[in-house]
Amino acid sequence: MKKTGLLVVSIIAFVLFGACAFFLRDLLFGGVKGTYEEVVDNYNAYSEQWISYEVVACLGNYAEETESYSFIPTGHEYYYIIMMEDGSVMPMTVSKKADREYLDALTDATYDYFDGVTKTISVPPREFIGTVKAQKADAEKYYKEGLDYLKISEKEGWVIRHVLLDCTSSRASTILLVGGVMLIPVFGFVTYFVNAAKEKKKKLNPEEEYLPR
């Protein structure tokens, strides 16, 4: 009964792996499909595809979110207001420490430039790659509050983008996710066939059960 249950779970996991590989095929195998500027007005058509943007200026962090599983923290997301080259603004989120440190340093450099401390933004631009999607309700709320604090509004002539560039995932993390799912059926199949071979051996050589070990 246990073996049958294990086999059933393994088959279900294998089907799940196939579904993950199919629906995430662009994230697993695809290249960058466009830049944020090119896809922002039709972002739904680029769901689960890699999108790039070269960040040149940052106006600061407006929200943080802790991801958890069964009340155990598994990661953090940090949301930033990015000032685009055309003068508009966009939201972006990252999770890696190096990305957060870069954007914090870029924020300081951006305000130094605005305040006349430096003649240029001293931190060089950097390309980020992620996926585009609508912000969650809480993040959208904090985004608007951040814009209000900075006195950024469409009435003042700003172009405000609300589509999020989510840079919290990478191709490597996606491969690890799908690969982890694949390990379940592999382990299940191996265990099932090893146990089946042992059972077959017992039936063919029942006397071995009584041999001293």
Backbone torsions as a table, in degrees:
resi	resn	phi	psi	omega
1	MET	NA	-42.8	179.0
2	LYS	-63.3	-40.6	-178.8
3	LYS	-65.3	-41.2	179.4
4	THR	-63.1	-43.2	178.5
5	GLY	-62.1	-41.7	178.5
6	LEU	-63.1	-40.3	179.6
7	LEU	-66.0	-41.7	179.6
8	VAL	-62.4	-46.2	178.2
9	VAL	-60.6	-40.1	-179.8
10	SER	-65.3	-40.5	179.0
11	ILE	-65.1	-42.7	178.3
12	ILE	-62.0	-43.2	178.8
13	ALA	-63.8	-36.8	178.6
14	PHE	-65.5	-40.9	176.7
15	VAL	-63.8	-40.9	177.6
16	LEU	-62.1	-41.4	176.8
17	PHE	-59.3	-44.8	179.1
18	GLY	-61.7	-40.1	178.9
19	ALA	-65.4	-43.3	178.1
20	CYS	-60.3	-46.6	-178.8
21	ALA	-62.6	-36.0	-178.9
22	PHE	-72.2	-51.4	-175.1
23	PHE	-75.1	-22.5	178.8
24	LEU	-105.8	19.7	-174.6
25	ARG	-60.7	-34.9	179.4
26	ASP	-68.6	-35.9	178.8
27	LEU	-74.4	-28.3	-179.6
28	LEU	-82.3	-41.2	-170.7
29	PHE	-122.8	-15.5	-173.6
30	GLY	-83.5	159.5	176.0
31	GLY	-94.6	-172.5	178.6
32	VAL	-69.9	127.3	-174.5
33	LYS	-90.7	-13.4	179.8
34	GLY	168.1	178.9	177.4
35	THR	-97.2	162.8	-179.5
36	TYR	-55.5	-43.6	-179.3
37	GLU	-60.2	-35.6	-176.4
38	GLU	-74.8	-27.8	-171.8
39	VAL	-111.3	-10.8	-171.3
40	VAL	-58.8	-34.6	-177.7
41	ASP	-80.5	-8.4	179.2
42	ASN	-141.6	46.2	-169.2
43	TYR	-66.3	-26.4	179.9
44	ASN	-62.1	-29.0	179.9
45	ALA	-73.5	-11.9	-177.9
46	TYR	-114.2	22.8	178.6
47	SER	-60.6	138.0	179.8
48	GLU	60.0	35.2	174.4
49	GLN	-130.6	152.3	-177.3
50	TRP	-78.0	131.6	179.8
51	ILE	-128.0	142.3	-176.9
52	SER	-115.3	159.6	171.0
53	TYR	-158.2	135.2	177.0
54	GLU	-91.9	110.9	-176.9
55	VAL	-81.7	126.9	-178.5
56	VAL	-115.4	-21.2	-179.0
57	ALA	-153.6	149.1	-177.9
58	CYS	-137.4	136.4	-177.7
59	LEU	-102.6	3.9	173.2
60	GLY	121.3	171.3	-179.3
61	ASN	-88.8	136.3	-179.5
62	TYR	-121.6	-8.2	178.8
63	ALA	-164.8	155.4	173.4
64	GLU	-134.9	146.9	179.8
65	GLU	-139.7	136.5	178.1
66	THR	-103.7	123.1	175.0
67	GLU	-86.5	142.8	-179.5
68	SER	-145.6	157.5	175.7
69	TYR	-131.4	118.2	-176.8
70	SER	52.7	44.9	177.3
71	PHE	68.6	10.8	176.6
72	ILE	-103.4	118.1	-179.4
73	PRO	-58.9	131.3	179.7
74	THR	-117.3	-10.4	-179.9
75	GLY	174.4	169.7	-179.8
76	HIS	-130.1	147.3	174.8
77	GLU	-121.3	137.0	-179.0
78	TYR	-122.2	126.4	-175.0
79	TYR	-102.8	135.4	-178.2
80	TYR	-130.2	150.0	172.6
81	ILE	-93.9	116.7	-178.4
82	ILE	-101.1	130.8	174.3
83	MET	-92.3	121.1	-176.2
84	MET	-84.1	165.6	-176.8
85	GLU	-63.0	-29.5	-179.3
86	ASP	-85.1	5.4	177.7
87	GLY	92.9	-4.5	177.1
88	SER	-85.7	174.2	179.4
89	VAL	-125.7	155.0	-178.7
90	MET	-145.7	154.6	175.2
91	PRO	-93.1	145.8	178.0
92	MET	-146.0	145.3	178.4
93	THR	-127.9	143.8	179.0
94	VAL	-134.4	165.7	177.7
95	SER	-130.3	-24.8	-178.0
96	LYS	-73.0	143.3	179.9
97	LYS	-59.6	-41.2	-178.4
98	ALA	-64.1	-38.8	178.7
99	ASP	-66.3	-43.1	179.9
100	ARG	-63.9	-42.9	179.7
101	GLU	-64.1	-37.8	178.1
102	TYR	-63.4	-47.5	-177.3
103	LEU	-67.9	-33.5	175.8
104	ASP	-65.6	-42.6	178.7
105	ALA	-66.4	-39.0	179.2
106	LEU	-66.4	-35.7	177.0
107	THR	-60.7	-47.9	178.8
108	ASP	-60.9	-43.1	-179.2
109	ALA	-66.6	-35.0	179.2
110	THR	-64.8	-45.9	-179.5
111	TYR	-71.9	-30.9	173.3
112	ASP	-61.0	-38.6	178.3
113	TYR	-68.5	-44.9	179.1
114	PHE	-62.9	-35.7	-177.9
115	ASP	-83.3	-1.5	178.2
116	GLY	82.3	8.7	178.5
117	VAL	-68.7	-36.2	177.0
118	THR	-126.7	156.9	-179.6
119	LYS	-85.7	-18.1	176.9
120	THR	-139.5	166.5	173.7
121	ILE	-75.5	113.9	-169.0
122	SER	-71.2	-21.4	178.6
123	VAL	-88.5	124.9	-176.1
124	PRO	-67.2	153.8	177.8
125	PRO	-62.1	158.3	178.9
126	ARG	-146.6	138.4	179.4
127	GLU	-84.6	133.4	174.6
128	PHE	-115.0	144.8	179.1
129	ILE	-124.8	131.2	-179.5
130	GLY	-161.0	-154.8	177.9
131	THR	-123.5	156.6	-179.2
132	VAL	-106.4	139.4	179.7
133	LYS	-164.6	167.7	176.4
134	ALA	-72.2	147.6	177.4
135	GLN	-73.5	153.1	171.1
136	LYS	-67.3	157.9	-174.8
137	ALA	-57.1	-44.9	-178.9
138	ASP	-65.2	-43.1	-180.0
139	ALA	-64.6	-40.2	178.5
140	GLU	-61.4	-40.8	178.6
141	LYS	-61.0	-47.6	-179.5
142	TYR	-68.3	-31.2	176.7
143	TYR	-61.5	-47.4	180.0
144	LYS	-65.2	-38.1	177.6
145	GLU	-65.1	-38.8	177.1
146	GLY	-63.6	-41.2	178.0
147	LEU	-65.4	-40.0	177.6
148	ASP	-62.6	-41.2	-180.0
149	TYR	-62.0	-38.4	-179.2
150	LEU	-84.7	-0.1	-178.7
151	LYS	59.3	42.0	176.8
152	ILE	-104.1	118.2	-179.9
153	SER	-148.8	161.1	178.1
154	GLU	-67.8	-27.3	177.5
155	LYS	-64.0	-28.9	179.0
156	GLU	-86.9	4.4	176.7
157	GLY	95.9	4.7	179.1
158	TRP	-78.4	146.6	169.1
159	VAL	-100.7	118.8	-174.6
160	ILE	-109.4	118.9	175.4
161	ARG	-92.7	140.0	179.8
162	HIS	-112.3	-8.7	179.9
163	VAL	-75.7	129.1	-175.4
164	LEU	-86.0	133.4	168.6
165	LEU	-94.8	105.2	-175.1
166	ASP	-92.0	107.5	-178.4
167	CYS	-107.9	27.9	-179.0
168	THR	-83.9	-15.1	179.1
169	SER	-112.3	160.8	176.2
170	SER	-139.3	169.2	177.9
171	ARG	-60.6	-38.4	-179.0
172	ALA	-63.3	-44.0	-179.5
173	SER	-67.3	-33.9	177.7
174	THR	-67.6	-41.4	177.8
175	ILE	-63.4	-40.8	178.7
176	LEU	-63.7	-38.9	179.2
177	LEU	-62.9	-51.6	-179.3
178	VAL	-66.9	-38.5	178.6
179	GLY	-63.6	-37.2	177.8
180	GLY	-63.7	-39.3	176.6
181	VAL	-64.0	-37.8	-177.9
182	MET	-67.4	-29.5	-178.9
183	LEU	-65.0	-27.3	-179.0
184	ILE	-62.8	-54.7	179.4
185	PRO	-66.8	-33.4	178.8
186	VAL	-61.1	-48.6	178.6
187	PHE	-61.6	-42.2	-179.5
188	GLY	-63.3	-46.0	-179.6
189	PHE	-63.8	-43.8	-179.5
190	VAL	-62.1	-46.2	179.6
191	THR	-61.8	-41.8	-178.5
192	TYR	-62.7	-48.2	-176.4
193	PHE	-72.1	-31.9	175.7
194	VAL	-65.8	-44.7	178.0
195	ASN	-64.9	-38.7	178.7
196	ALA	-64.0	-39.6	178.7
197	ALA	-65.3	-38.6	178.0
198	LYS	-64.8	-42.3	179.4
199	GLU	-63.4	-40.9	179.5
200	LYS	-64.6	-40.6	179.8
201	LYS	-64.7	-38.6	178.4
202	LYS	-62.7	-40.7	-179.0
203	LYS	-68.4	-36.7	-178.7
204	LEU	-77.0	-29.2	-177.8
205	ASN	-131.4	66.7	-177.3
206	PRO	-63.1	-26.2	-177.4
207	GLU	-66.9	-22.3	-178.9
208	GLU	-64.7	-21.3	179.4
209	GLU	-65.8	-22.2	-175.4
210	TYR	-105.7	2.4	178.1
211	LEU	-76.4	141.4	178.4
212	PRO	-66.1	147.1	-177.6
213	ARG	-115.5	NA	NA
